[in-house]
Amino acid sequence: MKKDQVLDQRHRPLRDLRISVTDRCNFRCTYCMPKEIFGDDYQFLPKDHLLTFEEIVELTKIFVELGVKKIKLTGGEPLLRKDVYKLIAMLSKIEGIHDIGLTTNGVYLKKYGSKLYEAGLRRLNISLDAIDDDTFRRLNGRNISAKTVLANIDYAVSIGFSVKVNMVVQKGVNDHQILPMTEYFKNKGIPLRFIEFMDVGNTNGWNMKDVLIKKDIVKMISSVYSIEPIDENYFGEVAKRYRHQDTGSEIGFITSVSEPFCSSCTRARISSDGKLYTCLYAHEGFDLRDFIRSGKSPEEIKMAIERVWQNRKDQYSVERTENKGMLNKNKIEMSYIGG
């Protein structure tokens, strides 16, 4: 398949595509979908507003022609999308895709894990913000225990999945869980990612005083464990990676706040209702669903995507760091676009 390299205004290639398959979630994490906003009467997207699997596949093929090599399915909670394993089977057949991943809270892995694996999925990012049950129940807003997720992580590993665990760290909320999480996953040999609390959307009450930055987390971990930095694997790798010197187990840091990585961001995002966004902190997107459903040809859709990417100049995290007054920008919500 012939690929056309497309660069944005800051000479960043298009390499990664994150596809949200639903805006619904069974959790109500305070940093993503606080229950005070997303209550029982919250109106999620109607089913007919969502991209169909066939539409997602059509768009993905076009993105691959423009240079995309890696796909990640997100939500909401993607395992709430009915028969999502069928989508994975369809995506797995697209020539040119080197990697398909899925981000999940892990609750439904025992129910759907084997179907996902049989469909061709091999890589999971599992969100777990505490290993202590009381803390985790409080954070997820649905009284779900950490033990449930931990058991499902073990199950996923046992059937062959490559697993990474993501922990969003908030100062004074779950930072006391950093060392217990480090110890647990060090012994399991499962990579652990610490994510700085980010100001995605406008509903999570973000304040810089609640952010525990990478430097301080590294200092905390280094007071107990001997860790060393690892070189990046590829251009655009998000995590700053370290390893334990004794076991080789890996930890990483997503440093959107303290060490922005905008200059090497190669990710485009499609919302579950088909809007294309070029930044996690964007406030408006380009409606690809309308293009598909109005009968535009694949070539017309490709040209439109190419124009959007070529006009891209996003660097929100850099601008936030430089205090350019962007904090009040009306941004899309994490639960809508995925991480």
VENHUDA-V796633 format. One record per helix or strand of 2 or more residues. SS is the DSSP state (2 for helix, 1 for strand). FROM is the first residue (numbers start at 1). TO is the last residue. If there is no record, write none. Layout:
ss=(SS SS)
from=(FROM FROM)
to=(TO TO)
This chain:
ss=(1 2 2 1 2 2 1 2 1 2 2 1 2 1 2 2 1 1 1 2 1 1 1 2 2 2 2)
from=(16 47 53 70 78 84 99 109 123 133 146 162 175 191 208 214 227 240 250 262 267 275 286 288 298 316 334)
to=(20 49 65 74 80 92 104 119 127 140 158 170 188 196 210 222 229 244 254 264 270 277 287 293 310 321 337)
